[in-house]
Structure formats: C-alpha cells, structure tokens
C-alpha cells in the first residue's frame, strides 16, 4: 500500500488540530485516519516554502455501536509506512447486538504516510466515533 498523502498549504501548521469523526463502518477496508503533510514558509530570510511531516494522536477510545439485532464483528489495522506493513489492532472482534464497545486506542500516534483502516462484518451495521488531533510533527533537525 502507498498512502496518498494530502499536503496542506498554510502559514503555520497547527500543533494539534482536533478532529471528531463519526460514521457507519463499511464491510471492506476503509481508511479511517490519515495524516497530512504541511507546506509552510521556511523560517529564513528570503526563504521559500518547505513540506514538513505531520503527526496524529488518537485522543479518545474508539466507540463502536452495533445498531442491529445480531452480533457483528469489527477489524482495525494500521499501515505503518516506515515498516511498509500492516499491524492488526483487533481482528473480527464481536460487538454484541444493540450494544456499545469502547476500544482504548487513545495515546497512539499516526504519522504522515500511516493509515488506520477499519471494516465490519456487515455493511453499515456498526457506527464508529473517535476523536484525534493532527498537526505538524516535531523533528530532530534543528538547523
């Protein structure tokens, strides 16, 4: 997988822009969280612009609501671009009928090029709500 990275042109990238997301989960892998890069002014006299990486942090548990009369399952995975591979967070986790589960993914970091994906056993049977932040990543390069 190669992530299609969005580049946001801005005068100053945010430290942590909050994002709330709620939607019905499809029955095939769907990108849930992606992190943009930022095009910002270079901080030197006569500087141009530079593209810098971004970072996202999941700040809430992932809430899963089953709106059907039967048990459904959910799978969540992360594609890490630096390792060029997927890591499963949950695989076919049962969500009981007419119930809500909270998955404690808060505190996880997602970087530019990484993708969090989700799928359910049945299309639109589960609703998902999650909050996360995105912003410019700090780097070790201080030149």
C-alpha positions in Angstrom: 0.0 0.0 0.0 1.1 3.5 -0.7 -0.7 6.2 1.2 -1.9 9.2 -0.9 -0.6 11.9 1.4 -2.5 15.2 1.4 -0.4 18.4 1.6 -2.0 21.4 3.4 -0.6 24.8 2.4 -0.6 27.1 5.5 1.2 30.0 7.0 1.7 27.9 10.2 0.9 24.3 10.7 -1.2 23.5 13.8 0.3 22.0 16.9 -2.8 19.8 17.5 -5.9 20.5 15.4 -8.8 18.4 17.0 -10.9 16.3 14.7 -14.1 14.4 15.7 -15.2 11.6 13.4 -18.5 9.6 13.4 -19.7 7.3 10.6 -21.1 3.9 9.7 -18.4 1.3 9.0 -18.4 -0.5 5.6 -17.8 -4.2 5.1 -14.5 -3.7 3.3 -11.3 -1.9 4.5 -11.8 1.8 4.7 -9.3 4.5 5.6 -10.3 5.9 9.0 -7.4 8.2 9.8 -4.7 9.6 7.5 -2.3 12.4 8.4 -1.4 15.2 6.0 2.0 16.9 5.4 2.2 20.7 5.6 3.7 23.2 3.2 4.9 26.1 5.4 7.1 29.1 5.0 10.8 28.4 5.5 12.0 30.3 8.6 15.0 32.0 7.0 15.5 35.4 5.3 14.2 35.2 1.7 13.1 31.6 2.3 10.7 29.7 0.2 8.3 27.1 1.5 9.1 23.6 2.8 7.0 20.5 3.1 7.1 19.1 6.7 5.6 15.8 8.0 2.5 15.7 10.2 1.5 13.6 13.2 -1.9 12.5 14.5 -2.7 11.3 18.0 -5.8 9.4 18.9 -7.2 11.2 21.9 -10.4 9.1 22.7 -11.3 5.5 22.8 -12.9 4.2 19.6 -16.6 3.8 20.3 -18.4 1.1 18.4 -22.1 0.9 18.4 -24.0 -2.1 17.0 -27.4 -0.9 15.7 -28.6 -4.4 14.6 -30.3 -7.3 16.4 -27.3 -9.7 15.8 -23.7 -9.8 16.9 -21.4 -8.1 14.3 -17.6 -8.1 14.1 -15.1 -5.3 13.6 -11.5 -5.3 12.4 -9.0 -2.4 12.8 -5.5 -2.3 11.4 -2.7 0.3 11.0 -0.4 0.5 7.9 2.9 1.8 9.1 4.7 3.4 6.1 8.2 3.2 7.7 7.8 -0.6 8.1 5.8 -0.9 4.9 3.4 -3.4 6.6 0.1 -3.7 8.3 -0.4 -4.3 12.1 -3.8 -5.6 13.3 -5.2 -3.8 16.4 -8.3 -6.0 16.5 -9.4 -8.8 14.2 -13.1 -9.8 13.9 -13.9 -8.5 17.4 -17.5 -9.3 18.3 -19.8 -6.4 19.1 -23.0 -7.6 20.7 -26.4 -6.7 19.3 -27.7 -3.2 20.3 -24.5 -2.6 22.4 -21.5 -0.3 22.6 -17.8 -1.2 22.9 -15.0 1.2 23.7 -11.6 0.3 22.4 -8.7 2.1 24.2 -6.6 3.2 21.2 -6.1 6.7 22.8 -2.5 7.7 23.0 -1.5 6.1 19.7 0.5 8.2 17.2 -0.1 8.1 13.5 2.5 9.7 11.1 2.3 11.0 7.6 2.1 8.0 5.3 0.4 5.8 8.0 -3.2 4.8 7.6 -5.7 3.5 10.2 -8.3 1.3 8.4 -11.5 -0.3 9.7 -14.1 -2.8 8.4 -17.2 -4.5 9.8 -18.7 -8.0 9.0 -21.8 -6.3 7.6 -22.0 -3.0 5.8 -23.4 -0.1 7.9 -24.2 -2.4 10.9 -21.8 -0.6 13.2 -21.3 3.1 13.9 -17.9 4.4 14.9 -17.0 7.5 16.8 -13.4 8.7 17.5 -11.5 11.9 18.3 -8.0 12.6 17.3 -5.6 15.5 16.6 -3.4 16.3 13.6 -0.6 18.8 13.4 3.0 19.4 12.3 5.4 16.7 13.6 8.4 17.8 15.6 11.7 16.7 14.1 15.2 16.3 15.4 16.5 18.6 12.6 17.1 21.9 14.3 19.3 23.5 11.6 
